[in-house]
């Protein structure tokens, strides 16, 4: 897991605090195995922890594998 947090977000203290907050949300989210790069926009600095969690969870949900739709039609006997 890697983070891309540019200097436009803030100084090192601000960037590190934001990185720790996002890392904590991701620890709770239990991502599927894989390599991830998270980019963080400057607007994330002003978010509360709950707002940040909502945004991160929305992104994580898009990364989760989707199950294949099941069909009631049997292709072998059709």
C-alpha positions in Angstrom: 0.0 0.0 0.0 1.4 3.4 -1.0 0.2 6.9 -0.7 0.6 9.8 -3.1 0.2 13.0 -1.1 1.8 16.0 -2.8 3.2 19.1 -1.2 0.1 21.0 -2.3 -1.8 19.2 0.5 0.3 20.9 3.2 3.6 20.7 5.1 5.1 17.4 6.3 3.1 17.4 9.5 -0.2 17.8 7.7 0.6 15.1 5.1 1.8 12.6 7.7 -1.3 13.2 9.8 -3.6 12.6 6.8 -1.6 9.5 5.8 -2.1 8.1 9.3 -5.8 8.8 9.2 -6.3 7.1 5.8 -4.2 4.2 6.9 -6.4 3.7 10.0 -9.6 3.7 7.8 -7.9 1.2 5.5 -7.0 -1.1 8.4 -10.7 -1.2 9.4 -11.8 -1.8 5.8 -9.9 -5.0 5.2 -8.9 -4.7 1.6 -8.6 -7.7 -0.6 -5.0 -8.7 -1.3 -3.2 -6.6 -3.9 -1.1 -3.5 -4.5 -2.8 -0.2 -3.9 -1.8 3.4 -4.5 -3.9 6.0 -2.8 -3.8 9.6 -4.0 -5.0 12.3 -1.6 -6.3 15.7 -2.7 -5.7 18.9 -0.7 -9.5 19.1 0.1 -9.1 15.9 2.3 -7.3 18.0 4.9 -10.5 19.7 6.0 -12.6 16.5 6.3 -13.6 15.1 9.7 -12.5 11.5 10.3 -16.1 10.2 9.6 -16.2 12.2 6.3 -12.8 10.8 5.3 -13.9 7.3 6.3 -16.9 7.6 4.0 -14.9 8.7 1.0 -12.2 6.0 1.5 -14.8 3.3 2.1 -16.5 4.3 -1.2 -13.3 3.9 -3.0 -12.5 0.6 -1.3 -16.0 -0.8 -2.2 -15.2 -0.1 -5.9 -12.0 -2.2 -5.5 -13.7 -5.2 -4.1 -14.2 -8.1 -6.6 -17.8 -8.5 -7.9 -19.4 -11.9 -8.0 -20.5 -13.3 -11.3 -24.2 -13.1 -11.9 -25.9 -16.5 -11.5 -28.3 -17.7 -14.1 -31.2 -20.0 -13.7 -30.7 -21.3 -17.2 -28.5 -24.4 -17.5 -26.3 -23.9 -20.6 -25.4 -27.6 -20.8 -29.0 -28.9 -21.0 -30.4 -26.0 -23.1 
